[in-house]
Amino acid sequence: MESMAALLSAVQAGLDILGPNPWLRAAVMIVAALVVAFVVERLIVATIGRLVGRTSTLLDDELIERSRRPVFMTIFIAGLVIATQQLKLSEGITNITVSALQTILILSWLGFALRFFSILLSALSRVHEKYEFIQPSTLPLFDNTAKIIVAGAGVYLAFLAWNIDVTALLASAGIVGLALSFAAQDTLSNVFGGMSILADRPYRVGDFINLDSGERGEVTHIGLRSTRLLTRDDVEVSIPNSVMGNAKIVNEAGGPHEKFRIRIAVGVAYGSDIDRVEALLLEVATEHEEVCTTPEPRVRLRGFGNSSLDFELLAWVARPILRGRITHELNCAVYKTFGAHNVEIPFPQRDVHVRELPAPAQPSPG
């Protein structure tokens, strides 16, 4: 503030040299402001623009380019305000003129702020691996929110420029906002649920998830109101985000990698060569092209059943969505391989021992 006051005093002292003619003083001030604004604008392009041109991103170059006009308008309108004050017009005309000039300046910076947030959000959405909260699907939300905030700030500053008391308007807006929040409670719950999902990232588009309510499918879209799943029956299920935010979610594609482990349970007859059985199961897994080699397939003898030795083949596939088909193919391959190598897959049997037969029925007399 002290620097600004000193600058205004220096400008006023320079204008006093021109004498008492107000129109001459105003004209000189307008020309000087125009020249200074042009020089500063050229300085931004020539100096600062050259510095930011050395960076790897184009974001700062575009922002510097966009800031030329509002900087020019700021200096020029400041000169117009000082020139208006030199004319010694009536207080009402001076106040209206200054308020109009301030409004033009506010609109200039308002346009810059809108373009600034639009450019910034677009740049952040293109590197959504680093800034996970801003995704291409959520870009409209943040863009519209930024526009509302900037527009509200612009309206507030315009009211201040025209000396309008905004206290009553803010109180009315609070009451209206409270009423709307009660009326749109479910919608707001879904929106905030969607924001929490985007912030916490329990799943992503393309992940295969299971819900505690029984739904299972691939996430195809994460919106502000709902999450969409595509089931294995090619049926799309839309679930409100308020439900997703409170549900127990099993993300089959989560963890250190997207690979999914499938289990092939098979029983062999007692007396079988367990080393040979293990080798055959590993051979089935390694010969399948879509079974991952890292981690390697493995075989476990899980227990001793009533009729069989219970083995389990553990193998990994690249994505959870492949589980059904590859499980089918491995089951078929195990059955054919065991048949070709005379490995018996038993079925449950029951031995019934009859201790004594019932006595034959005696023929009735006559």
PLY file of the C-alpha trace (Angstrom):
ply
format ascii 1.0
element vertex 366
property float x
property float y
property float z
element edge 365
property int vertex1
property int vertex2
end_header
0.00 0.00 0.00
2.85 2.41 0.82
4.49 1.66 -2.53
1.18 2.25 -4.31
0.67 5.55 -2.48
4.20 6.64 -3.36
3.62 5.74 -7.01
0.37 7.72 -7.14
2.09 10.69 -5.50
4.85 10.57 -8.12
2.28 10.41 -10.94
0.36 13.33 -9.47
3.56 15.36 -9.13
4.37 14.69 -12.76
0.91 15.81 -13.86
1.17 19.01 -11.83
4.03 20.09 -14.10
1.57 20.32 -17.00
-0.35 23.14 -15.35
-3.99 23.52 -14.28
-5.65 22.43 -17.55
-7.55 19.20 -16.54
-8.13 17.99 -20.10
-4.47 18.24 -20.96
-3.50 16.40 -17.79
-6.08 13.67 -18.54
-4.93 13.29 -22.15
-1.28 13.01 -21.16
-2.19 10.44 -18.50
-4.11 8.33 -21.02
-1.25 8.43 -23.54
1.31 7.61 -20.84
-0.80 4.71 -19.56
-1.18 3.40 -23.09
2.57 3.53 -23.70
3.43 1.91 -20.36
0.84 -0.82 -20.92
2.24 -1.55 -24.37
5.84 -1.67 -23.08
4.96 -3.97 -20.17
3.00 -6.25 -22.51
5.98 -6.45 -24.86
8.22 -7.10 -21.87
6.10 -10.06 -20.83
6.28 -11.55 -24.30
9.96 -10.83 -24.89
11.48 -11.59 -21.49
9.24 -13.84 -19.47
8.02 -15.65 -22.56
11.61 -16.44 -23.52
12.32 -17.83 -20.04
9.28 -20.10 -19.90
9.97 -21.24 -23.45
12.92 -23.21 -22.09
10.71 -25.46 -19.98
9.49 -28.84 -21.19
5.79 -28.08 -20.72
3.63 -25.81 -22.86
1.37 -24.90 -19.95
3.40 -21.90 -18.78
3.83 -20.63 -22.36
0.09 -20.62 -22.89
-0.59 -18.93 -19.54
1.92 -16.16 -20.28
0.31 -15.64 -23.66
-3.14 -15.48 -22.09
-2.02 -12.96 -19.43
-0.93 -10.30 -21.95
-4.35 -8.74 -22.43
-5.39 -8.54 -18.74
-2.01 -7.02 -17.79
-2.37 -4.46 -20.58
-5.93 -3.67 -19.51
-4.90 -3.30 -15.86
-2.28 -0.65 -16.59
-4.42 1.15 -19.15
-7.54 1.24 -16.98
-5.49 2.43 -14.02
-4.39 5.33 -16.22
-8.00 5.98 -17.24
-9.07 6.12 -13.59
-6.34 8.66 -12.77
-7.28 10.64 -15.87
-10.92 10.67 -14.83
-9.98 12.03 -11.44
-8.01 14.84 -13.11
-11.13 16.13 -14.89
-12.73 17.21 -11.61
-16.20 16.05 -12.72
-19.14 15.78 -10.37
-18.86 13.10 -7.72
-21.67 11.03 -9.21
-20.24 10.97 -12.74
-16.75 10.23 -11.40
-18.02 7.32 -9.28
-20.00 5.84 -12.17
-17.04 6.15 -14.54
-14.60 4.58 -12.09
-17.05 1.75 -11.28
-17.56 1.05 -14.99
-13.79 0.95 -15.58
-13.33 -1.37 -12.60
-16.06 -3.63 -13.98
-14.29 -3.84 -17.35
-11.06 -4.72 -15.54
-12.85 -7.41 -13.48
-14.32 -8.94 -16.66
-10.86 -8.99 -18.25
-9.31 -10.89 -15.35
-12.43 -13.06 -15.07
-11.89 -14.29 -18.62
-8.23 -14.97 -17.85
-9.13 -16.93 -14.69
-11.64 -19.07 -16.60
-9.08 -19.87 -19.30
-6.39 -20.47 -16.67
-8.40 -23.12 -14.80
-9.54 -24.73 -18.04
-5.94 -25.04 -19.30
-4.67 -26.23 -15.91
-7.33 -28.92 -15.48
-6.86 -30.15 -19.04
-3.11 -30.45 -18.46
-3.63 -32.32 -15.18
-6.13 -34.72 -16.76
-3.55 -35.68 -19.40
-1.20 -36.89 -16.65
-3.92 -38.68 -14.66
-1.45 -41.41 -13.68
0.17 -38.83 -11.38
-2.91 -36.81 -10.45
-5.41 -39.63 -10.00
-8.14 -37.38 -8.62
-8.50 -35.55 -11.94
-9.50 -38.00 -14.66
-10.92 -37.36 -18.14
-14.29 -38.58 -16.85
-14.25 -36.12 -13.92
-12.83 -33.16 -15.85
-16.30 -31.63 -16.53
-17.04 -31.61 -12.77
-13.89 -29.71 -11.84
-14.18 -27.45 -14.86
-17.77 -26.48 -14.02
-16.91 -26.07 -10.33
-14.01 -23.75 -11.19
-16.25 -21.72 -13.51
-18.90 -21.33 -10.81
-16.33 -20.23 -8.22
-14.65 -17.76 -10.61
-17.98 -16.38 -11.80
-19.17 -15.97 -8.21
-15.98 -14.16 -7.29
-16.39 -11.91 -10.33
-19.97 -11.02 -9.42
-18.90 -10.30 -5.83
-16.09 -7.98 -6.97
-18.43 -6.24 -9.42
-20.88 -5.54 -6.59
-18.04 -4.11 -4.54
-17.00 -1.94 -7.50
-20.50 -0.45 -7.63
-20.69 -0.11 -3.82
-23.55 -2.61 -3.52
-24.00 -4.26 -0.11
-23.87 -8.04 -0.66
-24.60 -9.07 2.93
-28.32 -9.62 2.32
-27.62 -11.46 -0.95
-25.18 -13.82 0.77
-27.70 -14.56 3.51
-30.40 -15.30 0.91
-28.01 -17.51 -1.04
-27.24 -19.48 2.14
-30.93 -20.11 2.77
-31.52 -21.17 -0.84
-28.48 -23.45 -0.71
-29.74 -25.10 2.47
-33.16 -25.74 0.91
-31.59 -27.19 -2.23
-29.33 -29.45 -0.18
-32.37 -31.01 1.53
-34.24 -31.36 -1.76
-31.31 -32.99 -3.56
-30.04 -35.07 -0.67
-29.78 -38.33 -2.62
-28.11 -36.66 -5.59
-25.57 -34.92 -3.37
-24.92 -38.19 -1.56
-24.08 -39.86 -4.86
-21.89 -36.94 -5.96
-19.89 -36.93 -2.73
-19.67 -40.72 -2.92
-18.26 -40.41 -6.43
-15.71 -37.86 -5.26
-14.62 -40.13 -2.41
-14.23 -43.04 -4.85
-12.11 -40.89 -7.16
-10.00 -39.75 -4.21
-9.54 -43.16 -2.56
-9.33 -45.18 -5.82
-10.58 -48.57 -4.52
-10.99 -49.57 -8.17
-10.33 -48.19 -11.64
-11.95 -48.44 -15.04
-11.08 -51.89 -16.39
-10.83 -53.58 -12.97
-12.84 -56.71 -12.24
-14.66 -56.35 -8.91
-17.03 -58.33 -6.70
-19.55 -56.62 -4.41
-20.94 -57.96 -1.15
-24.41 -57.68 -2.72
-23.45 -60.31 -5.35
-22.71 -58.15 -8.40
-19.53 -59.09 -10.27
-18.15 -57.54 -13.40
-15.70 -55.22 -15.11
-15.80 -51.52 -14.26
-16.59 -49.65 -17.48
-17.32 -46.16 -16.14
-16.89 -44.20 -12.92
-19.18 -41.19 -12.99
-20.26 -38.62 -10.46
-23.60 -40.29 -9.81
-22.95 -43.98 -10.40
-20.47 -46.71 -11.28
-21.20 -49.06 -14.18
-20.27 -52.74 -14.27
-20.37 -55.04 -17.28
-21.15 -58.58 -16.12
-19.97 -61.75 -17.84
-23.47 -61.98 -19.37
-22.81 -58.63 -21.14
-25.39 -56.94 -18.93
-24.56 -53.44 -17.69
-25.32 -52.76 -14.04
-25.43 -49.17 -12.78
-24.83 -48.82 -9.03
-25.20 -45.48 -7.18
-21.95 -44.17 -5.79
-23.48 -43.78 -2.34
-23.91 -47.57 -2.32
-20.44 -48.18 -3.73
-18.90 -45.92 -1.11
-20.29 -48.08 1.71
-19.99 -51.50 0.07
-17.38 -54.18 0.65
-15.50 -54.42 -2.65
-13.21 -57.25 -3.69
-10.98 -55.97 -6.49
-9.65 -58.99 -8.36
-7.34 -56.73 -10.37
-5.91 -55.01 -7.30
-2.69 -55.82 -5.51
0.85 -55.67 -6.89
-0.28 -56.78 -10.36
-3.43 -57.52 -12.33
-2.76 -61.25 -12.64
-5.36 -63.57 -11.19
-4.84 -67.05 -9.73
-7.18 -69.85 -10.73
-7.53 -73.16 -8.91
-8.19 -76.54 -10.57
-9.26 -79.10 -8.00
-9.02 -82.77 -9.00
-9.00 -86.06 -7.12
-7.08 -89.23 -8.01
-7.55 -92.76 -6.73
-5.69 -93.99 -3.67
-2.56 -95.86 -4.75
-1.77 -93.44 -7.60
1.82 -92.24 -8.08
1.56 -88.75 -6.56
4.84 -87.58 -8.14
3.55 -88.55 -11.55
0.22 -86.83 -10.88
2.03 -83.63 -9.89
4.19 -83.76 -13.02
1.16 -84.26 -15.28
-0.70 -81.32 -13.72
2.32 -79.05 -14.14
2.66 -80.22 -17.74
-0.97 -79.28 -18.43
-0.44 -75.79 -17.01
2.86 -75.05 -18.73
1.59 -76.18 -22.14
-1.30 -73.69 -22.03
-0.27 -70.51 -23.86
-2.28 -68.12 -21.68
-1.04 -69.41 -18.31
1.59 -67.05 -16.88
5.11 -68.32 -16.38
5.68 -65.77 -13.59
4.57 -66.74 -11.01
5.08 -70.34 -12.02
2.22 -72.87 -11.81
2.31 -75.12 -8.77
0.55 -78.21 -7.47
-0.57 -78.92 -3.93
-1.91 -82.08 -2.30
-4.69 -80.57 -0.24
-6.01 -83.58 1.66
-7.21 -87.16 1.86
-10.79 -87.44 0.78
-13.25 -90.26 1.33
-12.64 -91.63 -2.15
-9.61 -89.75 -3.51
-6.37 -87.92 -2.96
-7.34 -84.27 -3.42
-4.89 -82.26 -5.55
-5.11 -78.62 -6.60
-3.40 -77.01 -9.59
-2.64 -73.31 -9.02
-1.98 -71.18 -12.11
-2.03 -67.47 -12.90
-3.67 -65.73 -15.84
-3.04 -62.20 -17.10
-6.47 -60.77 -16.24
-9.36 -61.86 -14.01
-11.74 -61.76 -16.95
-9.93 -64.83 -18.41
-10.70 -66.99 -15.40
-13.82 -68.75 -16.70
-12.53 -69.77 -20.11
-9.08 -70.88 -19.01
-10.52 -72.82 -16.06
-12.70 -74.70 -18.55
-9.75 -75.38 -20.86
-7.50 -76.60 -18.03
-10.24 -78.89 -16.69
-10.63 -80.44 -20.13
-6.87 -80.81 -20.52
-6.49 -82.47 -17.09
-9.25 -84.96 -17.85
-7.71 -85.88 -21.24
-4.20 -86.10 -19.85
-5.21 -88.35 -16.96
-7.13 -90.56 -19.35
-4.15 -90.84 -21.69
-1.83 -91.82 -18.81
-4.27 -94.15 -17.04
-4.60 -91.96 -13.95
-7.91 -92.82 -12.34
-10.26 -90.05 -11.26
-12.49 -91.87 -8.77
-16.11 -91.18 -8.02
-17.75 -91.65 -4.62
-18.66 -95.25 -3.84
-20.56 -96.82 -1.00
-20.28 -100.46 0.12
-23.49 -101.83 1.58
-23.12 -104.89 3.91
-26.29 -106.90 4.55
-26.01 -108.78 7.83
-29.06 -110.95 7.34
-31.91 -111.22 4.92
-35.44 -110.81 6.16
-37.38 -114.01 6.63
-39.55 -114.93 3.66
-43.20 -114.14 4.11
-45.36 -117.14 5.13
-48.28 -117.87 2.84
-51.63 -117.22 4.51
-53.73 -120.37 5.22
-56.44 -121.38 2.73
0 1
1 2
2 3
3 4
4 5
5 6
6 7
7 8
8 9
9 10
10 11
11 12
12 13
13 14
14 15
15 16
16 17
17 18
18 19
19 20
20 21
21 22
22 23
23 24
24 25
25 26
26 27
27 28
28 29
29 30
30 31
31 32
32 33
33 34
34 35
35 36
36 37
37 38
38 39
39 40
40 41
41 42
42 43
43 44
44 45
45 46
46 47
47 48
48 49
49 50
50 51
51 52
52 53
53 54
54 55
55 56
56 57
57 58
58 59
59 60
60 61
61 62
62 63
63 64
64 65
65 66
66 67
67 68
68 69
69 70
70 71
71 72
72 73
73 74
74 75
75 76
76 77
77 78
78 79
79 80
80 81
81 82
82 83
83 84
84 85
85 86
86 87
87 88
88 89
89 90
90 91
91 92
92 93
93 94
94 95
95 96
96 97
97 98
98 99
99 100
100 101
101 102
102 103
103 104
104 105
105 106
106 107
107 108
108 109
109 110
110 111
111 112
112 113
113 114
114 115
115 116
116 117
117 118
118 119
119 120
120 121
121 122
122 123
123 124
124 125
125 126
126 127
127 128
128 129
129 130
130 131
131 132
132 133
133 134
134 135
135 136
136 137
137 138
138 139
139 140
140 141
141 142
142 143
143 144
144 145
145 146
146 147
147 148
148 149
149 150
150 151
151 152
152 153
153 154
154 155
155 156
156 157
157 158
158 159
159 160
160 161
161 162
162 163
163 164
164 165
165 166
166 167
167 168
168 169
169 170
170 171
171 172
172 173
173 174
174 175
175 176
176 177
177 178
178 179
179 180
180 181
181 182
182 183
183 184
184 185
185 186
186 187
187 188
188 189
189 190
190 191
191 192
192 193
193 194
194 195
195 196
196 197
197 198
198 199
199 200
200 201
201 202
202 203
203 204
204 205
205 206
206 207
207 208
208 209
209 210
210 211
211 212
212 213
213 214
214 215
215 216
216 217
217 218
218 219
219 220
220 221
221 222
222 223
223 224
224 225
225 226
226 227
227 228
228 229
229 230
230 231
231 232
232 233
233 234
234 235
235 236
236 237
237 238
238 239
239 240
240 241
241 242
242 243
243 244
244 245
245 246
246 247
247 248
248 249
249 250
250 251
251 252
252 253
253 254
254 255
255 256
256 257
257 258
258 259
259 260
260 261
261 262
262 263
263 264
264 265
265 266
266 267
267 268
268 269
269 270
270 271
271 272
272 273
273 274
274 275
275 276
276 277
277 278
278 279
279 280
280 281
281 282
282 283
283 284
284 285
285 286
286 287
287 288
288 289
289 290
290 291
291 292
292 293
293 294
294 295
295 296
296 297
297 298
298 299
299 300
300 301
301 302
302 303
303 304
304 305
305 306
306 307
307 308
308 309
309 310
310 311
311 312
312 313
313 314
314 315
315 316
316 317
317 318
318 319
319 320
320 321
321 322
322 323
323 324
324 325
325 326
326 327
327 328
328 329
329 330
330 331
331 332
332 333
333 334
334 335
335 336
336 337
337 338
338 339
339 340
340 341
341 342
342 343
343 344
344 345
345 346
346 347
347 348
348 349
349 350
350 351
351 352
352 353
353 354
354 355
355 356
356 357
357 358
358 359
359 360
360 361
361 362
362 363
363 364
364 365
